[in-house]
Amino acid sequence: MKLSAVLAVGLALVCVFGGVTTAAGPQSGTPTSPIDSCTTISKSGHYVLGSDVHNGKTRISTGCVVIRADDVVLDGRGHTLDGFGVSDTSGILVENASDVTVRNVRVKDWNRGVAVRNASDVTIRGVRATNNAIGIDVEDSNARLIDNTVTGDLHGVALADPWDDELRNNVIRQNRGVDVHAPLSVVDVFGVRLTLGPPLDPDRDGRYEDLTGNGETGLWDAVAFPVVVATDAVGIGEVPTEQQTALDFDGDGALDHGDILAYAGLTSAG
């Protein structure tokens, strides 16, 4: 979301925060349905991948395993979905669905290892993505990425709206092009192009110290924070309650200038 003339301070900002709730899916003990080949899941349930799928053939613009139902758990049980590397195909495609969990699966040799489209409350956990054009691709959706390993892809993780997603305890590195690609989240600060988000919590203390989402905490995070606070204050980018809590560094229950000072160490957090 671009910063308007209301904040005409020489910044060109695109920054949106969002919240993601846990995708609970069917509870443990729910009967499972085995999958041994490319298929479309159109009913709620708990599905498991019974074996590796090698050279999975799928039409362009779709996926090998397509999830188009709410309340679905897909457990790969460590198996691999292996494709041909054909353009515009996905190992797993979650589309027009909500409350979906994809876990414990390896995706390789696809255009997109895991793609999420027009979906909500999606959890991607324990996925290993390698040798894809894009390891994990999220667009027009909110998703939670937890404990995934994304290496050796062209783009590791692509997030069309990075502040609407949550990344936690992932290994995203050594991808050939870029590790986290967030094309809409760029701000120009004094001539420096700064990528904002997705927010990360490097020390796992419940606070988003890493506002730039590059896996490190430093000067540019401190530069980014005032921009985020100003954007929220004028209503251009609303920060939901969940994100405000993680950015409340002074402990007063509000996202404001005091949090900027506390983050910079100029005041003590409450």
Backbone hydrogen bonds, N-H to C=O, Kabsch-Sander energy under -0.5 kcal/mol:
donor,donor_aa,acceptor,acceptor_aa,energy
3,L,13,L,-1.4
7,L,4,S,-1.7
8,A,5,A,-1.9
9,V,7,L,-2.3
13,L,11,L,-0.6
15,C,1,M,-1.3
17,F,238,E,-0.5
18,G,163,W,-2.6
24,A,22,T,-1.2
30,T,27,Q,-1.7
33,S,46,H,-2.2
35,I,48,V,-2.4
39,T,64,C,-1.5
41,I,66,V,-3.9
42,S,40,T,-0.7
45,G,71,D,-1.7
46,H,31,P,-0.7
47,Y,45,G,-0.6
47,Y,73,V,-3.4
48,V,33,S,-2.1
49,L,75,D,-2.3
50,G,35,I,-2.8
50,G,48,V,-0.7
51,S,35,I,-0.6
53,V,80,T,-3.2
54,H,52,D,-0.6
56,G,82,D,-3.8
61,S,88,D,-3.3
62,T,59,R,-1.1
62,T,88,D,-0.6
64,C,90,S,-2.3
65,V,91,G,-2.2
66,V,39,T,-2.4
66,V,64,C,-0.6
67,I,65,V,-0.5
67,I,93,L,-3.3
68,R,41,I,-3.0
68,R,66,V,-0.6
71,D,98,S,-1.9
72,V,99,D,-1.3
73,V,45,G,-2.2
74,L,101,T,-3.1
75,D,47,Y,-3.0
75,D,73,V,-0.6
76,G,74,L,-0.6
76,G,103,R,-3.2
78,G,104,N,-3.3
79,H,76,G,-2.4
81,L,106,R,-3.0
82,D,53,V,-3.5
82,D,80,T,-0.6
83,G,108,K,-2.3
85,G,109,D,-2.5
89,T,86,V,-0.9
90,S,62,T,-1.4
91,G,112,R,-2.0
92,I,113,G,-1.6
93,L,65,V,-2.6
94,V,115,A,-2.9
95,E,67,I,-2.6
95,E,93,L,-0.6
96,N,117,R,-1.9
99,D,120,S,-1.4
100,V,121,D,-1.3
101,T,72,V,-2.5
102,V,123,T,-2.7
103,R,74,L,-2.6
104,N,125,R,-1.6
106,R,79,H,-2.7
107,V,128,R,-2.7
108,K,81,L,-2.0
109,D,130,T,-0.8
111,N,86,V,-0.6
112,R,89,T,-2.0
113,G,134,I,-2.6
114,V,135,G,-1.7
115,A,92,I,-3.0
116,V,137,D,-2.7
117,R,94,V,-3.2
118,N,139,E,-1.3
120,S,97,A,-1.9
122,V,142,N,-1.5
123,T,100,V,-2.8
124,I,144,R,-2.9
125,R,102,V,-2.8
125,R,123,T,-0.6
126,G,146,I,-1.9
128,R,105,V,-2.2
129,A,127,V,-0.6
129,A,149,T,-2.4
130,T,107,V,-2.0
133,A,110,W,-1.8
134,I,111,N,-1.8
135,G,155,H,-2.3
135,G,156,G,-0.5
136,I,156,G,-1.8
137,D,114,V,-3.0
138,V,158,A,-2.8
139,E,116,V,-2.4
142,N,119,A,-1.3
144,R,122,V,-2.9
145,L,166,E,-3.3
146,I,124,I,-2.6
146,I,144,R,-0.6
147,D,168,R,-2.0
149,T,127,V,-2.7
150,V,148,N,-0.5
150,V,171,V,-3.4
151,T,129,A,-1.7
151,T,149,T,-0.5
152,G,174,Q,-0.9
154,L,132,N,-2.3
155,H,133,A,-2.5
156,G,178,V,-2.6
157,V,179,D,-2.8
158,A,136,I,-2.7
159,L,157,V,-0.5
159,L,181,H,-2.7
160,A,138,V,-2.4
160,A,158,A,-0.5
164,D,161,D,-2.0
165,D,162,P,-1.2
166,E,143,A,-2.2
167,L,199,P,-0.6
168,R,145,L,-2.8
171,V,148,N,-3.1
172,I,170,N,-0.6
173,R,150,V,-1.2
173,R,171,V,-0.5
176,R,153,D,-3.0
177,G,154,L,-2.7
178,V,154,L,-1.3
181,H,157,V,-3.5
181,H,179,D,-0.5
182,A,180,V,-0.7
185,S,182,A,-1.6
186,V,184,L,-0.8
187,V,194,L,-2.7
188,D,12,A,-0.5
189,V,187,V,-0.7
189,V,192,V,-3.0
190,F,188,D,-0.6
192,V,189,V,-2.0
194,L,187,V,-3.4
194,L,192,V,-0.7
196,L,185,S,-2.2
197,G,211,L,-2.7
200,L,210,D,-2.2
204,R,201,D,-1.4
208,Y,246,A,-2.5
209,E,207,R,-1.6
210,D,200,L,-1.9
211,L,209,E,-1.1
221,D,218,G,-0.7
222,A,218,G,-1.4
223,V,219,L,-1.8
224,A,220,W,-2.0
225,F,221,D,-1.9
227,V,223,V,-0.7
228,V,224,A,-2.0
229,V,225,F,-2.5
230,A,226,P,-2.6
231,T,227,V,-2.2
232,D,228,V,-2.0
233,A,229,V,-2.3
234,V,230,A,-1.7
235,G,232,D,-1.0
236,I,231,T,-1.5
237,G,231,T,-1.6
244,Q,240,P,-2.6
245,T,241,T,-2.3
246,A,242,E,-1.2
247,L,243,Q,-0.9
247,L,244,Q,-0.7
248,D,245,T,-0.9
249,F,247,L,-1.8
251,G,248,D,-0.8
256,D,254,A,-0.8
259,D,256,D,-1.2
260,I,256,D,-1.0
261,L,257,H,-2.0
262,A,258,G,-2.5
263,Y,259,D,-2.7
264,A,260,I,-2.1
265,G,262,A,-1.1
266,L,261,L,-2.5
267,T,261,L,-0.8
270,G,250,D,-0.6
